Amino acid sequence: MSEASVKLQISTLPNAPGVYQYYDKDGKLLYVGKAKNLKKRVTSYFTKTHDNARTRLLVRKIKDIKHIVVASETDALLLENNLIKKYQPRYNVMLKDDKSYPWLCIKNERFPRVFPTRKLIKDGSEYYGPYTQMKTVHTLLDLIKGLYPLRTCNYDLAEEKIQAGKYKVCLEYHLGNCLGPCEGKHSEALYNENIEAIRNIIKGNFKESLHKFKHQMKEYAKNLQFEDAQRVKEKIDILENYQVKSTVVNPKINNVDVFSIVSDESYGYVNFLQISFGSIVRSHTLELKKKLEESDKQLLELAIVEIRQRFHSQSKEIYVPFKVEVEEGLSVHVPKLGDKKKILDLSERNAKYYRMERFKQAKIVDPDRHEKRIMAQMKKDLRLSEEPRHIECFDNSNIQGTNPVAACVVFKNGKPSKKDYRKFNIKTVEGPDDFASMEEVVYRRYKRLLDEEQPLPQLIIIDGGKGQLSSALKSLDKLELRGKIAIIGIAKRLEELFYPGDPIPLYLDKKSETLKVIQQLRNEAHRFGITFHRDKRSKQALHTALESIPGIGEKTVTELLKHFKSTQRVGKASFDDLEAVVGASRAKKIITHFQNLQ
């Protein structure tokens, strides 16, 4: 289909909510999207200039457009999710999770068993979950077994079979873990009461069980049955201890789904917490790979539909960090204060921890991906036109005006490139003048790179505020490099980033990786400069001590230090050793000088 045909299709699209589908020349589905207004949304793909290369490539490939009109944007959201899952188009967000999660099953049978499973069988049994970890299931089962004796055998305990004496109690009965329903020793009514209590505990409601056990304990104590009372007290302790661990907010917050998102250039991470009676009964983080320029709102809306379907959530209320479009009948809250905000913050913290873990793993398993992500993030955070693959940072080391020096450190792909580090002795500036010194070293550095036709950096960082940045800019102007290399200044105290011609500094998040890379550059430049400065001062001090000897010049001092390594060793050397290096005449002068100092 020609470009003219695509334009014709766009011109006839309705101004209504719906789902659009892009196809390539071979009829392969490339992308599925939703829209409040189909015509406006699809038109924007072909009229906007896209920063993202993947979006530009997608637009070039589109040869056919189809659409489905629906009643509301919510319906569009649900339909979009279903189509993405069914066809998995190349340019749609990728949900990086295909696990089979465990469930807790209460079997549909007489004297129901309670056990974990990964298979859902439609036989009338109750399934709770799915849980994101089998560990959670085992913890719940241990709790339940500690409170209520349940059978573990798979016998068919039909009443007629029990009355016929078909079964005999097993070891579990003798250990006290089962009350022997197979021989009719445990009444069905009492067993079902326990099952109802178990249902409540699984849902996070401990109130009924605690009330029942406390009443039992008092009855036993009243009747002087202290051993039985102690056993019930132990159950209360187990239940209360579990409740304390799982309760994080007000128990009145019940049957609520909480969602939060953190994202970077390539991925979104959506955390989901399910709250029942103030307890977290489920936690899960979903990783979404961005294919185009999806916003956090788009990613979160897609994730909410996916997660609620996957975990069969029946909650009618959700907490989110910002307003989202969701299915009809679902109440959306954006908490600002109190317990609701606290649980939303906890969800966000979980998403951040998950993201950090993924970064650490990626750094080990796939260093190239980690490097690309850092570079893309720096480009975005620092508002650069290209990724800063090559960064140079300058620092002046000038202590009380003595031995002024400067250092330039180089990072390539986010890592130090020590072979490219350079030291500078300040040549044209008299006295301590940081601004003039910065101007000199920046000019010398890039004049040399230009003369030698070496590659220039994508970013220059100046350790200092507006003054040092202005000085560096003068040198770039002289070399006609202004606008060809991005340059920023970083002020030490508040970590302010200054840009040319902008009086208002940029403040990055203190925990951002971009700021960490800049701080690492600045600290490395400072370390390198200080080391060079100390070396220079110590060498000068050595030279001064030996040059003060009458008849000993700079050349002789250099020869002595080259051979003896220090002034102290020169002072302790014998006449013969000194004569072998500088001759008899100078050796005698050195011996006499050090004898007079004693």
C-alpha positions as CSV (number, residue, x, y, z in Angstrom):
1,M,0.0,0.0,0.0
2,S,1.4,3.4,-1.0
3,E,2.0,6.5,1.2
4,A,-1.0,8.1,-0.4
5,S,-3.2,5.2,0.6
6,V,-2.0,5.5,4.3
7,K,-2.8,9.3,4.2
8,L,-6.2,8.4,2.8
9,Q,-6.8,5.9,5.6
10,I,-5.8,8.5,8.2
11,S,-8.2,11.1,6.7
12,T,-11.2,8.8,7.1
13,L,-10.5,7.8,10.7
14,P,-13.3,8.7,13.2
15,N,-12.9,11.2,16.1
16,A,-13.9,8.4,18.5
17,P,-12.2,6.2,21.1
18,G,-10.7,2.9,19.9
19,V,-7.8,0.7,19.1
20,Y,-5.5,1.2,16.0
21,Q,-3.3,-1.4,14.4
22,Y,-0.2,-0.8,12.2
23,Y,0.8,-3.3,9.5
24,D,3.9,-3.6,7.3
25,K,4.1,-4.3,3.5
26,D,3.8,-8.0,4.2
27,G,0.7,-7.6,6.3
28,K,2.5,-8.3,9.6
29,L,1.2,-6.6,12.7
30,L,3.7,-4.0,13.9
31,Y,2.0,-2.1,16.7
32,V,-1.3,-1.9,18.6
33,G,-2.3,1.3,20.4
34,K,-5.3,2.8,22.1
35,A,-6.7,6.4,21.8
36,K,-9.4,8.7,23.1
37,N,-9.5,10.1,19.6
38,L,-8.3,7.8,16.9
39,K,-7.9,10.4,14.2
40,K,-5.8,12.7,16.4
41,R,-3.6,10.0,17.8
42,V,-2.8,8.2,14.5
43,T,-2.2,11.6,12.7
44,S,0.4,12.6,15.4
45,Y,2.6,9.6,14.3
46,F,2.9,11.1,10.8
47,T,3.1,14.8,11.6
48,K,5.4,14.9,14.7
49,T,9.2,14.8,14.6
50,H,10.1,11.8,16.8
51,D,13.3,11.8,19.0
52,N,13.1,8.1,19.4
53,A,14.8,6.2,16.5
54,R,12.5,3.2,17.0
55,T,9.4,5.3,16.5
56,R,10.9,6.8,13.3
57,L,11.6,3.3,12.0
58,L,8.1,2.1,12.9
59,V,6.5,5.0,11.0
60,R,8.6,4.3,7.9
61,K,7.4,0.6,8.0
62,I,3.6,1.4,8.3
63,K,1.9,0.5,5.0
64,D,-1.6,-0.3,6.3
65,I,-3.8,0.9,9.2
66,K,-6.8,-0.8,10.8
67,H,-8.9,0.3,13.6
68,I,-11.7,-0.8,16.0
69,V,-14.1,1.8,17.5
70,V,-15.2,1.1,21.1
71,A,-17.6,2.8,23.5
72,S,-15.0,4.4,25.9
73,E,-11.2,4.7,26.4
74,T,-11.5,2.1,29.2
75,D,-12.8,-0.4,26.7
76,A,-9.9,0.6,24.4
77,L,-7.4,-0.1,27.2
78,L,-8.8,-3.6,27.8
79,L,-8.9,-4.4,24.1
80,E,-5.4,-3.1,23.5
81,N,-4.1,-5.3,26.3
82,N,-5.8,-8.4,24.9
83,L,-4.6,-7.8,21.3
84,I,-1.0,-7.2,22.5
85,K,-1.0,-10.5,24.5
86,K,-2.6,-12.4,21.6
87,Y,-0.4,-11.2,18.7
88,Q,2.7,-9.8,20.6
89,P,3.5,-7.1,18.0
90,R,7.2,-6.2,17.6
91,Y,6.9,-2.6,18.6
92,N,4.7,-3.0,21.7
93,V,5.8,-3.0,25.3
94,M,7.2,-6.3,26.3
95,L,6.0,-7.8,29.6
96,K,9.1,-9.6,30.9
97,D,7.4,-12.3,32.9
98,D,6.0,-15.7,31.9
99,K,6.1,-17.6,35.2
100,S,3.6,-20.2,36.4
101,Y,2.7,-19.0,39.9
102,P,1.7,-21.2,42.8
103,W,-1.8,-21.2,44.3
104,L,-3.3,-22.4,47.6
105,C,-6.1,-24.9,47.0
106,I,-8.9,-25.8,49.3
107,K,-10.1,-29.0,47.6
108,N,-13.8,-29.5,46.8
109,E,-14.3,-32.7,48.8
110,R,-15.6,-33.9,52.2
111,F,-13.1,-32.9,54.8
112,P,-11.2,-30.6,52.4
113,R,-7.5,-30.8,52.1
114,V,-5.4,-27.6,51.9
115,F,-2.3,-27.8,49.7
116,P,-0.2,-25.8,47.2
117,T,-0.5,-26.3,43.4
118,R,0.5,-24.7,40.1
119,K,-2.4,-26.2,38.2
120,L,-6.0,-24.9,38.3
121,I,-8.5,-27.7,37.9
122,K,-12.1,-26.6,37.4
123,D,-13.7,-29.1,39.8
124,G,-15.4,-26.6,42.2
125,S,-12.2,-26.3,44.4
126,E,-11.3,-22.9,45.8
127,Y,-8.0,-21.4,44.7
128,Y,-6.3,-18.5,46.5
129,G,-3.5,-16.6,44.9
130,P,-1.5,-16.8,42.7
131,Y,1.4,-16.1,45.0
132,T,4.7,-14.7,43.6
133,Q,6.8,-17.0,45.7
134,M,6.4,-20.6,46.9
135,K,8.0,-19.5,50.2
136,T,4.9,-17.4,50.9
137,V,2.6,-20.4,50.3
138,H,4.7,-22.6,52.7
139,T,4.7,-20.0,55.4
140,L,0.9,-19.7,55.2
141,L,0.6,-23.5,55.2
142,D,2.9,-23.8,58.3
143,L,0.8,-21.2,60.0
144,I,-2.5,-23.0,59.2
145,K,-1.1,-26.4,60.2
146,G,0.1,-25.0,63.5
147,L,-3.4,-23.7,64.2
148,Y,-5.8,-26.3,62.8
149,P,-5.4,-30.0,62.5
150,L,-6.1,-31.0,58.8
151,R,-5.9,-34.3,57.0
152,T,-3.1,-34.8,54.4
153,C,-4.3,-38.2,53.0
154,N,-6.1,-38.3,49.6
155,Y,-8.8,-40.9,50.7
156,D,-12.4,-40.5,49.6
157,L,-13.9,-39.8,53.0
158,A,-17.5,-40.5,51.9
159,E,-19.7,-41.1,55.0
160,E,-20.7,-44.7,54.0
161,K,-17.0,-45.6,53.6
162,I,-16.1,-44.2,57.0
163,Q,-19.0,-46.1,58.6
164,A,-18.0,-49.3,56.8
165,G,-14.6,-49.0,58.6
166,K,-12.7,-48.9,55.3
167,Y,-9.8,-46.7,56.6
168,K,-7.5,-46.7,59.6
169,V,-5.8,-43.7,61.3
170,C,-2.2,-43.1,60.2
171,L,0.9,-41.8,61.9
172,E,-0.3,-38.2,61.5
173,Y,-3.1,-39.0,63.9
174,H,-0.8,-40.4,66.5
175,L,1.5,-37.3,66.1
176,G,-1.5,-35.1,66.8
177,N,-1.4,-33.4,63.4
178,C,-4.8,-34.9,62.3
179,L,-7.9,-35.7,64.4
180,G,-8.8,-38.9,62.4
181,P,-11.8,-38.0,60.3
182,C,-11.1,-41.3,58.4
183,E,-12.4,-43.2,61.4
184,G,-15.1,-40.7,62.2
185,K,-13.1,-39.2,65.2
186,H,-13.4,-35.6,63.9
187,S,-16.9,-34.2,63.2
188,E,-17.6,-32.7,59.8
189,A,-19.2,-29.6,61.2
190,L,-16.1,-28.8,63.4
191,Y,-13.8,-29.5,60.5
192,N,-15.7,-27.1,58.2
193,E,-15.6,-24.4,60.9
194,N,-11.8,-24.7,60.8
195,I,-11.9,-24.5,57.0
196,E,-13.9,-21.3,57.2
197,A,-11.3,-19.9,59.7
198,I,-8.5,-20.9,57.3
199,R,-10.3,-19.0,54.4
200,N,-10.3,-15.8,56.6
201,I,-6.6,-16.2,57.5
202,I,-5.6,-16.7,53.8
203,K,-7.5,-13.4,53.1
204,G,-5.6,-11.7,55.9
205,N,-8.5,-11.5,58.4
206,F,-7.2,-12.9,61.7
207,K,-9.9,-11.3,63.9
208,E,-12.3,-14.3,64.1
209,S,-9.5,-16.9,64.8
210,L,-7.9,-14.8,67.5
211,H,-11.3,-14.1,69.2
212,K,-12.1,-17.9,69.1
213,F,-8.7,-19.0,70.5
214,K,-8.8,-16.3,73.3
215,H,-12.3,-17.5,74.3
216,Q,-11.0,-21.2,74.3
217,M,-8.0,-20.3,76.4
218,K,-10.2,-18.5,79.1
219,E,-12.5,-21.6,79.2
220,Y,-9.6,-24.0,79.7
221,A,-8.1,-21.8,82.4
222,K,-11.5,-21.4,84.2
223,N,-11.8,-25.3,84.2
224,L,-8.1,-25.5,85.5
225,Q,-7.1,-27.2,82.2
226,F,-3.8,-25.4,82.2
227,E,-1.9,-27.6,79.7
228,D,-4.8,-27.1,77.1
229,A,-4.8,-23.4,77.9
230,Q,-1.1,-23.2,77.2
231,R,-1.4,-25.0,73.9
232,V,-4.1,-22.5,72.8
233,K,-1.9,-19.6,74.0
234,E,0.9,-20.9,71.8
235,K,-1.5,-20.8,68.8
236,I,-2.5,-17.2,69.7
237,D,1.2,-16.2,69.9
238,I,1.8,-17.8,66.4
239,L,-1.1,-16.0,64.9
240,E,-0.3,-12.6,66.5
241,N,3.3,-12.9,65.5
242,Y,2.3,-13.6,61.9
243,Q,-0.2,-10.7,62.0
244,V,2.4,-8.2,63.3
245,K,4.8,-9.2,60.5
246,S,2.2,-8.9,57.8
247,T,0.3,-5.8,59.0
248,V,1.8,-2.6,57.6
249,V,-1.1,-0.2,57.6
250,N,-4.5,0.5,59.2
251,P,-6.5,-2.8,59.2
252,K,-9.5,-0.9,57.9
253,I,-7.7,-0.7,54.5
254,N,-9.2,-3.9,53.0
255,N,-9.4,-5.4,49.6
256,V,-7.2,-2.8,47.9
257,D,-4.7,-3.0,45.0
258,V,-1.7,-0.6,45.1
259,F,0.3,0.2,42.0
260,S,3.4,2.4,41.6
261,I,6.0,2.8,38.7
262,V,9.6,3.8,38.3
263,S,11.1,3.9,34.8
264,D,14.2,4.9,32.8
265,E,14.9,5.2,29.0
266,S,14.3,1.5,28.2
267,Y,12.3,-0.1,31.0
268,G,9.4,0.5,33.3
269,Y,9.0,-1.3,36.6
270,V,5.5,-1.6,38.1
271,N,5.1,-2.8,41.7
272,F,1.8,-4.3,42.8
273,L,0.7,-4.8,46.4
274,Q,-2.5,-6.4,47.4
275,I,-3.9,-5.3,50.8
276,S,-6.4,-7.3,52.9
277,F,-7.3,-6.1,56.4
278,G,-4.2,-4.0,56.6
279,S,-1.9,-6.9,55.6
280,I,0.1,-7.3,52.4
281,V,-1.2,-10.6,51.0
282,R,0.6,-10.3,47.7
283,S,3.6,-8.3,46.2
284,H,4.8,-8.5,42.6
285,T,6.9,-6.3,40.4
286,L,6.4,-6.4,36.6
287,E,9.2,-5.4,34.2
288,L,8.1,-3.7,30.9
289,K,10.5,-3.2,28.1
290,K,9.7,0.0,26.2
291,K,9.6,-0.3,22.4
292,L,8.7,3.3,21.6
293,E,8.2,6.5,23.7
294,E,5.6,5.2,26.1
295,S,4.9,7.5,29.1
296,D,4.7,6.2,32.7
297,K,0.9,6.7,32.5
298,Q,0.6,4.4,29.4
299,L,2.9,1.8,31.0
300,L,1.0,1.8,34.3
301,E,-2.4,1.5,32.6
302,L,-1.2,-1.5,30.6
303,A,0.4,-3.1,33.7
304,I,-2.7,-2.6,35.9
305,V,-4.8,-4.5,33.4
306,E,-2.2,-7.3,33.0
307,I,-1.5,-7.7,36.7
308,R,-5.2,-7.7,37.7
309,Q,-6.0,-10.4,35.1
310,R,-2.9,-12.5,36.0
311,F,-3.7,-12.5,39.7
312,H,-7.5,-12.6,39.3
313,S,-7.9,-9.6,41.5
314,Q,-11.5,-8.8,42.5
315,S,-10.6,-5.6,44.4
316,K,-12.8,-2.7,43.5
317,E,-10.4,0.0,44.7
318,I,-6.8,0.9,43.6
319,Y,-4.2,3.4,44.9
320,V,-1.9,4.9,42.3
321,P,0.7,7.8,42.1
322,F,-1.3,9.7,39.5
323,K,-4.7,9.5,37.7
324,V,-5.1,6.6,35.3
325,E,-7.8,5.3,32.9
326,V,-9.1,2.0,34.2
327,E,-12.0,-0.4,33.8
328,E,-15.5,0.6,34.7
329,G,-16.5,0.2,38.4
330,L,-13.0,0.4,39.7
331,S,-12.4,3.3,42.2
332,V,-9.1,5.1,41.7
333,H,-7.4,7.1,44.6
334,V,-4.2,9.1,44.4
335,P,-3.2,9.3,48.1
336,K,-1.4,12.4,49.4
337,L,-1.3,11.8,53.2
338,G,-1.7,9.2,56.0
339,D,-1.8,5.4,55.8
340,K,-2.8,5.3,52.2
341,K,0.2,7.4,51.2
342,K,2.4,5.2,53.3
343,I,1.4,2.1,51.5
344,L,1.9,3.8,48.1
345,D,5.4,4.9,49.2
346,L,6.1,1.3,50.2
347,S,5.1,0.1,46.8
348,E,7.3,2.6,45.1
349,R,10.2,1.6,47.3
350,N,9.7,-2.0,46.2
351,A,9.8,-1.0,42.5
352,K,13.0,1.0,43.1
353,Y,14.7,-2.0,44.9
354,Y,13.6,-4.3,42.1
355,R,15.1,-1.8,39.5
356,M,18.4,-1.6,41.4
357,E,18.6,-5.4,41.6
358,R,18.0,-5.7,37.8
359,F,20.7,-3.1,37.2
360,K,23.2,-5.0,39.3
361,Q,22.4,-8.2,37.5
362,A,22.6,-6.5,34.1
363,K,25.9,-5.0,35.0
364,I,27.3,-8.5,35.6
365,V,25.4,-10.5,32.9
366,D,25.1,-7.8,30.2
367,P,27.6,-4.9,30.7
368,D,26.7,-3.5,27.2
369,R,23.1,-3.0,28.2
370,H,24.1,-1.4,31.5
371,E,26.4,1.0,29.6
372,K,23.8,1.9,27.0
373,R,21.2,2.6,29.7
374,I,23.6,4.9,31.7
375,M,24.5,6.8,28.5
376,A,20.8,7.2,27.5
377,Q,19.9,8.3,31.0
378,M,22.7,10.9,31.1
379,K,21.7,12.3,27.7
380,K,18.1,12.7,29.0
381,D,19.0,14.1,32.4
382,L,21.6,16.6,31.1
383,R,19.5,17.7,28.1
384,L,22.2,16.7,25.6
385,S,21.8,16.3,21.9
386,E,23.8,13.0,21.9
387,E,25.0,10.4,24.4
388,P,28.1,11.5,26.3
389,R,30.3,8.6,25.4
390,H,33.4,10.7,25.9
391,I,33.5,13.1,28.8
392,E,36.4,15.3,30.1
393,C,36.5,17.0,33.5
394,F,38.8,19.8,34.5
395,D,40.0,20.7,38.0
396,N,42.4,23.4,39.3
397,S,44.7,22.5,42.2
398,N,46.0,25.7,43.7
399,I,47.1,25.7,47.3
400,Q,48.1,29.2,48.7
401,G,49.1,30.2,45.2
402,T,52.1,27.7,45.1
403,N,52.8,25.5,42.1
404,P,49.5,26.1,40.3
405,V,48.5,23.0,38.3
406,A,45.4,21.6,36.6
407,A,44.1,18.1,35.8
408,C,41.9,16.7,33.1
409,V,40.4,13.3,33.6
410,V,38.6,11.3,30.8
411,F,35.7,8.9,31.0
412,K,34.7,6.8,28.1
413,N,31.4,4.9,28.1
414,G,30.9,5.9,31.8
415,K,34.3,4.4,32.9
416,P,37.7,6.1,33.7
417,S,40.1,6.0,30.7
418,K,43.3,6.6,32.7
419,K,45.7,6.5,29.7
420,D,43.9,9.7,28.5
421,Y,44.3,11.6,31.8
422,R,46.4,14.8,31.4
423,K,48.3,17.1,33.8
424,F,49.0,20.8,33.2
425,N,51.5,23.2,34.7
426,I,50.0,26.7,34.6
427,K,52.3,28.7,32.3
428,T,50.7,32.1,31.5
429,V,49.1,33.0,34.8
430,E,50.9,34.8,37.7
431,G,49.6,34.1,41.2
432,P,46.5,32.3,42.3
433,D,43.8,32.9,39.6
434,D,41.4,30.0,39.1
435,F,39.5,31.6,36.3
436,A,42.5,32.5,34.2
437,S,44.1,29.1,34.9
438,M,40.9,27.3,33.7
439,E,40.9,29.4,30.5
440,E,44.5,28.5,29.8
441,V,44.2,24.7,30.3
442,V,40.9,24.3,28.4
443,Y,42.5,26.3,25.5
444,R,45.7,24.2,25.6
445,R,43.8,20.9,25.8
446,Y,41.5,21.4,22.8
447,K,44.0,23.3,20.7
448,R,46.2,20.2,20.9
449,L,43.3,17.8,20.1
450,L,42.4,19.9,17.1
451,D,46.0,20.2,15.9
452,E,46.5,16.4,16.3
453,E,43.0,15.7,14.8
454,Q,42.0,13.7,17.8
455,P,38.3,13.0,18.6
456,L,36.7,15.7,20.8
457,P,34.5,14.8,23.8
458,Q,30.7,15.0,23.7
459,L,30.7,16.7,27.2
460,I,33.1,18.9,29.2
461,I,32.6,19.2,32.9
462,I,34.2,22.1,34.8
463,D,34.7,21.7,38.5
464,G,33.4,25.1,39.7
465,G,30.5,27.5,39.3
466,K,29.6,30.2,36.9
467,G,33.0,31.9,37.0
468,Q,35.1,28.9,35.9
469,L,32.4,27.9,33.3
470,S,32.6,31.4,31.8
471,S,36.4,31.2,31.6
472,A,36.3,27.8,29.9
473,L,33.7,29.2,27.4
474,K,36.2,31.9,26.4
475,S,38.6,29.3,25.3
476,L,36.0,27.4,23.4
477,D,35.0,30.6,21.6
478,K,38.6,31.2,20.6
479,L,38.8,27.8,19.1
480,E,35.4,28.1,17.5
481,L,34.1,25.1,19.4
482,R,31.2,26.9,21.2
483,G,28.0,24.8,20.4
484,K,30.0,21.9,19.1
485,I,30.8,20.4,22.5
486,A,28.3,20.5,25.4
487,I,29.8,22.1,28.6
488,I,28.5,22.3,32.1
489,G,29.9,23.5,35.5
490,I,29.3,21.7,38.8
491,A,29.4,23.8,42.0
492,K,30.9,21.9,44.9
493,R,28.5,22.8,47.8
494,L,25.0,22.0,46.6
495,E,25.9,19.9,43.5
496,E,24.4,22.6,41.2
497,L,24.9,22.1,37.5
498,F,25.3,25.4,35.5
499,Y,24.8,25.7,31.7
500,P,26.1,28.4,29.4
501,G,23.8,31.4,29.3
502,D,21.4,30.0,31.9
503,P,21.4,31.8,35.3
504,I,19.2,29.1,37.0
505,P,21.2,25.9,37.9
506,L,19.9,22.4,37.3
507,Y,19.5,20.1,40.4
508,L,19.6,16.4,39.8
509,D,18.1,13.8,42.1
510,K,20.7,13.1,44.8
511,K,20.3,9.4,44.1
512,S,20.4,9.6,40.3
513,E,23.0,7.6,38.4
514,T,23.8,10.7,36.2
515,L,24.8,12.7,39.3
516,K,26.9,9.8,40.6
517,V,28.8,9.6,37.3
518,I,29.4,13.4,37.4
519,Q,30.5,13.2,41.1
520,Q,32.9,10.3,40.2
521,L,34.4,12.4,37.4
522,R,34.8,15.5,39.7
523,N,36.3,13.4,42.5
524,E,38.7,11.7,40.2
525,A,39.8,15.0,38.7
526,H,40.4,16.4,42.2
527,R,42.3,13.3,43.3
528,F,44.5,13.3,40.1
529,G,45.1,17.1,40.4
530,I,46.0,17.0,44.1
531,T,48.4,14.1,43.5
532,F,50.2,16.0,40.8
533,H,50.3,19.1,42.9
534,R,51.9,17.2,45.9
535,D,54.4,15.6,43.6
536,K,55.4,18.9,42.2
537,R,55.7,20.6,45.6
538,S,57.8,17.7,47.1
539,K,60.1,17.7,44.1
540,Q,60.5,21.5,44.4
541,A,61.2,21.1,48.1
542,L,63.9,18.5,47.3
543,H,65.5,20.7,44.6
544,T,65.4,23.8,46.9
545,A,67.3,21.9,49.7
546,L,70.1,20.8,47.5
547,E,70.3,23.9,45.3
548,S,71.0,25.9,48.5
549,I,74.5,24.3,48.6
550,P,77.0,26.8,47.1
551,G,78.3,25.6,43.8
552,I,75.5,23.0,43.2
553,G,73.2,23.8,40.3
554,E,69.9,22.3,39.0
555,K,71.6,19.8,36.7
556,T,73.7,18.4,39.5
557,V,70.6,18.2,41.8
558,T,68.7,16.2,39.1
559,E,71.7,13.8,38.8
560,L,71.9,13.3,42.6
561,L,68.2,12.7,43.0
562,K,68.1,10.3,40.1
563,H,70.9,8.2,41.7
564,F,70.2,8.5,45.4
565,K,66.4,9.0,45.2
566,S,66.1,11.4,48.2
567,T,67.9,14.4,49.9
568,Q,68.3,12.3,53.0
569,R,70.3,9.6,51.2
570,V,72.5,12.3,49.5
571,G,73.3,13.6,53.1
572,K,74.3,10.1,54.3
573,A,76.3,9.2,51.2
574,S,80.1,8.7,51.4
575,F,82.6,10.8,49.6
576,D,83.4,8.0,47.2
577,D,79.8,7.4,46.3
578,L,79.2,11.1,45.7
579,E,82.4,11.4,43.6
580,A,81.3,8.6,41.4
581,V,78.2,10.6,40.5
582,V,79.2,14.3,40.5
583,G,83.0,14.4,40.7
584,A,85.4,15.1,43.5
585,S,85.0,18.9,43.7
586,R,81.2,18.9,44.0
587,A,81.3,15.8,46.3
588,K,83.6,17.8,48.7
589,K,81.1,20.7,48.8
590,I,78.2,18.4,49.5
591,I,80.0,16.6,52.4
592,T,81.1,20.0,53.9
593,H,77.5,21.3,53.7
594,F,75.9,18.4,55.5
595,Q,78.7,18.3,58.1
596,N,78.0,22.0,59.0
597,L,74.2,21.2,59.4
598,Q,75.0,18.6,62.2
